Amino acid sequence: MAKDHIPYKIYLEENEMPKTWYNVRADMKNKPAPLLNPGTLKPMTAAELSGVFCDELVKQELDDVTPYIEIPEEIREFYNMYRPSPLVRAYCLEKKLGTPAKIYYKFEGNNTSGSHKLNSAIAQAYYAKKQGLKGVTTETGAGQWGTALSMACAYFGLDCKVYMVKVSYEQKPFRREVMRTYGASVTPSPSTETAVGRKILAEHPGTTGSLGCAISEAVEAATTREGYRYVLGSVLNQVLLHQSIIGLETKAAMDKYGIKPDVIIGCAGGGSNLGGLIAPFMGEKLRGEADYEFIAVEPASCPSFTRGTFAYDFCDTGKVCPLAKMYTLGCGFIPAANHAGGLRYHGMSSVLSQLYADGLMRAISVKQTEVFKAAEYFARVEGILPAPESSHAIKAAIDEAVKCRETGEEKTILFGLTGTGYFDMTAYEQYNDGKMTDYVPTDEEIKASVSCLPKV
């Protein structure tokens, strides 16, 4: 039974903190399709993947049967610096909207990296250090992942090389400088540092870049340097595993007060936040123990779920990575230069893609001017300036609450607030000055991009 008073912020006690990550794949009847070797078109083996990823992370990537995986004590100790993160009841937002709905958000911006990305960054850095590596390479789009990884690498004394999508490198200089402050080397991508970067620049002069481009460069840099491995901030199974700490904490806090969400909403780019938030709730749905409505919210300018094709595709633009079966716009898809809201990856996590294909969740796309309008509204009412990525979920949560006002339904809405937007002020400036515009790719553009999908 729910307690009479639900506090504004719900925290877990130290002894209530999760000691394991939850692997939703263990409960999936239809497992996500395996990564394929692009040369042989056969499933990637552990030996093949170990040349790119840390050994322990390879095991986690390939494990689709173990439901709970222990969080090492050293990672739990690091988590204690900022976890548990608060589950917040949005009383002010509810009142302002005049809705009978109850709105909760899990706030992941209460750490110095500013987002949920630190949950996986510290895990991946830990396994790299444990393996005795010198450093890691990665890509970053809006910069949250690069910021988190640079902080994690500084903690463990690892070298960190970041390839940052060129348009974000230019739009978000302060995010870049935070990475450098933590000791990371940051290069705008595509660059002339790598063979694949030079190739992309030759084929697409003046390109503003994409996550697919940056991934290609980061993988090349890792595989051509002794003592380095590549790490990724989203999409992969291992990342969703680490991010399940979000959903596990959320569910524990809600269970503590007898709260059951009806609708669970997350922004969707590659899938790290959405997958982490919904994991234990989706597990209950898969096991037939409870039912929830899950909503993935993506940008209309990069609509992989809502307009993409469910097929095998390269994970990167340079086509040096394995093939993943996912909802994709084509590995060569590059969002318009005016796209400022993040969530710019061309594909989606294989786990989430399979869940979506099986009808276990739904997806919507929203235009960025609508997203920033919702972000502004939320900031003025709840007092937190949200990250543009998170604001996609805020937009959908507000819409759901308004529907409840119109129908009189008393739903409980939960969404993920992935982080803060204080390094995204160039985008906010564009919105405030009325210079932000929307771009939605045409059917012809998407058709041309997916026409290059590999034949598998």
PELINGI-V404296 format. One record per backbone hydrogen bond with DSSP energy under -1.0 kcal/mol. NH is the residue of the N-H (numbers start at 1). CO is the residue of the C=O. If there is no record, write none. Layout:
BEGIN
NH_CO, NH_CO
END
This chain:
BEGIN
10_87, 16_13, 17_14, 21_69, 23_67, 26_23, 27_24, 28_25, 36_323, 37_42, 41_37, 44_35, 49_45, 50_46, 52_49, 53_49, 58_54, 59_55, 60_56, 61_57, 62_58, 63_59, 69_21, 71_19, 76_72, 77_73, 78_74, 79_75, 80_76, 81_78, 82_79, 83_79, 87_10, 88_105, 89_8, 90_103, 91_89, 94_90, 95_91, 96_92, 97_93, 98_94, 99_94, 102_411, 104_413, 105_88, 106_415, 107_86, 108_417, 114_111, 116_418, 119_116, 121_117, 122_118, 124_120, 125_121, 126_122, 127_123, 128_124, 129_125, 130_126, 131_127, 132_129, 133_128, 134_227, 135_227, 136_159, 137_229, 138_161, 140_163, 147_143, 148_144, 149_145, 150_146, 151_147, 152_148, 153_149, 154_150, 155_151, 156_152, 158_153, 159_134, 161_136, 162_185, 163_138, 164_187, 165_140, 166_189, 167_208, 169_165, 170_166, 171_167, 172_168, 176_172, 177_173, 178_174, 179_175, 180_176, 181_177, 182_178, 183_180, 184_179, 185_160, 187_162, 189_164, 198_194, 199_195, 200_196, 201_197, 202_198, 203_199, 204_200, 207_204, 214_210, 215_211, 216_212, 217_213, 218_214, 219_215, 220_216, 221_217, 222_218, 223_219, 224_220, 225_222, 228_225, 229_135, 230_52, 231_137, 236_234, 240_236, 241_237, 242_238, 243_239, 244_241, 245_242, 246_243, 247_276, 248_244, 249_245, 250_246, 251_247, 252_248, 253_249, 254_250, 255_251, 256_252, 258_255, 259_254, 262_412, 263_412, 264_293, 265_414, 266_295, 268_297, 275_271, 276_272, 277_273, 278_274, 279_275, 282_278, 283_279, 284_280, 285_281, 286_282, 287_283, 288_285, 289_284, 293_262, 295_264, 296_362, 297_266, 298_364, 300_366, 302_299, 304_302, 307_303, 308_304, 309_328, 311_309, 311_326, 313_324, 315_322, 323_36, 324_313, 326_311, 328_309, 329_346, 333_330, 339_336, 349_270, 353_349, 354_350, 355_351, 356_352, 357_353, 358_354, 359_356, 360_355, 362_294, 364_296, 366_298, 371_367, 372_368, 373_369, 374_370, 375_371, 376_372, 377_373, 378_374, 379_375, 380_376, 381_377, 382_378, 383_379, 387_419, 391_387, 392_389, 394_390, 395_391, 396_392, 397_393, 398_394, 399_395, 400_396, 401_397, 402_398, 403_399, 404_400, 405_401, 406_402, 407_403, 408_404, 413_102, 414_263, 415_104, 416_265, 417_106, 420_114, 421_385, 424_421, 428_424, 429_425, 430_426, 431_427, 432_428, 433_429, 434_431, 435_430, 436_430, 446_442, 447_443, 448_444, 449_445, 450_446, 451_447, 452_449, 453_450
END
